[in-house]
Amino acid sequence: MAIKDEMYKKIVQEIDENIKMGKIDISKEKKLKSVAKMLTELSVDETKEADNLVAQYISQIKILCKE
């Protein structure tokens, strides 16, 4: 769990820095952080196979794009 938390914190920090510098529109912050959380969870989940991870990733992106 600590690895996931650290990875997520670093990604969020990068998102926040890019927003402050004007490289990312603040309106995208929520979606970006959702994607960051999803990718962090998928990247450290050793019990799942690659095909399953790809399928989950695609379905999560589709859900986020509909929001």
TANORNOR-V174428 format. One line per field, one symbol per residue. burial: # if it has 16 or more other C-alpha atoms within 10 Angstrom, else .. Layout:
burial->???
//
This chain:
burial->...#..###.##..##..#............##.########..............#..........
//
